[in-house]
Amino acid sequence: MTTVLIEEYAILRIAIQHILESARSPESVMSMTPQKLTEVSMSMVRPVELLVLGITGAADVDLHLLASAQMQLAPRYSLILYDTLDVRVMAEAARQGVCGFLPKSSTPEAITAAVHLVLAGGQCFPRLIVEATRNSHAVPQQRTYSPVRMLTPRQEEILRMLAKGHTMREISKEIGISVATVKSHARTLYWKLNARNQAEAAFIAVQQGLLGDPEEQKPDPPP
């Protein structure tokens, strides 16, 4: 499955490409400028699973780019990176099933978490966008995140491991408790974070700064 990144600015494109290659795999990521989109073959070898689209902030340009990318690539999931947003772009993105918006200024950890969340079937719509779209009545209401309830030290420990992609069994072995107890803690975590699954819990934790030092958010090195 291919991940396609479209971004105008070269330095930003290279940085985001590196993040995507770390989150997925280097051979599955294709990056290009908006101008190169028209040169992409309609018969790509592999289907496009994820489109990461960097928009410009100029609504007319962004609407054309969004429509062209969706028609040309037909991605299964789409994630928009933005500096500024126009309500028309938000409305059209919602109509076309875009899964989320993320600022271009986001940390690598936040972008990685958003990618995993979207691919797990979740959505990532920052609160300011949700409120703006509700007030404008331009797009359907999207799910918002409730304020985080207090986590215990054990829950914080499990949250960090979940955010790194560890399974319940791996966490059980690592901290010396039963799998059933880990699952119980995870259910409580999801409730406290207002999350539906592990990927969404990781995204919320990153966005709200619950994982402490960014170095702690990186996946563990292979054994």
N, C-alpha and C positions, 0 to 999 in steps of 0.2 A: 504494500500500500504506500502511495506517494504522499508526501507533505509538500505543498507548494507555497513558497513565500514570495509575495509581491511587495516590493518596497522601493521607492524612488531613490532615496539617499544611500549612496554606496557604503559609507561607514556604518550606518545604522543597519543596513541590509546584511553586511558581513557579521556584525555582532549578533543579530537575531538568528541568522543562519547557524552560527556556532551553538547558540542556546538550543535550537531545535534539533541539531545533530546530537547534542548531548542527551536531550530528552527522548529522542527516538533512535535513529541510527543514521550515520553519515550518508550511506548509500540511498536512503529513502527520501532525502531532502533535496528539493530543486528550488533555486532562488532566481528571481528575475526582476527587471524593472517593469513598470506598467507598459512601456513601449514594446517590450519583447513578448507580451502576452499574445499579440496577434500572430506571432511566428510559431507558437506552440502547435504541434500537430494535434489534430482532432482525435487521432487514433493512438493515444499514449499506450505504452506497453502495459502499464499498471493503472488501475483506477486511482483517482485522487481521493484520499480519505480525509485529508485536512487541508483547508485553505487558510493561510494566515495573511491577511490583507492589510497593508499599511496605507491608510488614507491620508489625504493632503490637508483637509480642513476647508477646501473649496467645494461647496456642496455639489455644484453641477459636475465638476470633474469627478468627485467621489461617486456620485450616482451612476455615471457612465462606466467608471471602472468596476464598480460592484456588479452591475448588470453584465458587463462583458466577461468578467471572471466567472460568474455563476454560469453563464451560458456556455462559455468555452470549456470550462473544467468540470462542471457538474460535481462539485465536491460533496462528500457525505456530510462533513462538518465544516463550519466556517467560523473563524475568529478574527475580529477586527482590532487593529492597533491604531490608536488615534492620538493626536495632539489636541484638537478641538472637534466638536461634533455639532452638526446641524440637525434640527428635528426632522427634516425631510430624509436625511440619511438614516436616522434611527428608525423611522417608520418603514422605509423601504427595506432596510436590513431585517427588521422583524418580519415583514411580509415574505422575504426570501428565506426565512428560517435560520438566520445567523445565530450562533449559539452564545456569543458573548462579545463584550468590548473590553479592551484593556489599554491603559495609557502606554504610550511608547516609552515613557520614563520609568516603567515598572522594572523592578529588579529581575535578574535572571531567574531567581527562585520563584518569583510570582508568575513569570511567563511560563516556566516549566509546570508549575502547579495548575495554571489555567489550561494548558494543553492537555494534561492528564485528565482534568475535570471534564473538559469538553468531549474528549474521546471516550470517557466513561458514561456519556449521555447527560452530563450536567450542563448548567449554564453559569456564566459569570457576568452579571450586569451590575456594575458599581452602583451604590445607592443614589449618587447624584444623578445618574442616568435614569434610574427607575423613577425617581421623584419628578424629573423633568418630563418624562413621557406620560406619567400619570396626569400631571397638570395640563399637558397639551391635549390629552385624549387622542393622540396620534397613533399610538400602538397599544396592543393589549398589555395589561398589567403583567409585570414580571415578578418573580419571587425575590423578596428582600431578605437580608440576614438580620436576625435579632441580635441585640447586644449579648455578648458572651457572658455566660454565668461563670462563677469562680471555679477554677479547676484545682483538684488536689495535686500534690507532688507526683503521686503515682499516675494520675491521668495525664499530667504534662509529660511524663516519661514515655508513656504509651503513645501519646500524640506525636511526639518527635519520631518515634520508630515507625508509626503508621505513615507519617509524611515522607519518610525515606523509602517507603514501598515494602516494608517488612510484612510478612504474613502473620496471622494470628499464632500459628505454630512456632514460627521463628521468635516472635516476641515472648511466647510462653517459655521457650528454652532459654532465651537470653536473660530474663529477669527472674526465672525460677518460680513461676506460678502456672496453674493449669490453663489449658486452652479455654475452658469454659469461663474461667475468671477473666481472662483477657477479653473474651467476647462480651462479657458483662460490662467491663470497663469501657469497651468500644461503644456499646449501645448508649451508655451514659454520656460518653463524649459527644456522640452524634446529637443527642438530645440537647446538651449544653451549648453546642455550636450551631444548633439548628441546621445540621447537615444531614444529607440523605445517604451518604456512603463515604468510603475511605478517601476517595479522590476529592470530594467536596470538602470534607473535613480538613484535608491538607491545604486546599486553596484558601479556606477561611482563615486557617491558622497563619498562613503566610501573609495574607492581606491585612490581618489585624495585629501582626507582630507578636504572635504567641510563642514563636519558636526560639526567641532569644537571638543569640549571635547567628548571623547568616551562615557562618561556617558549620553550624550544627544542622543546617537544612540540607547540606549536600549529601548525596547517597554515600553509604559506606563503601570503602574500597573493596574490590574483590579479594577473596581469601587467597 
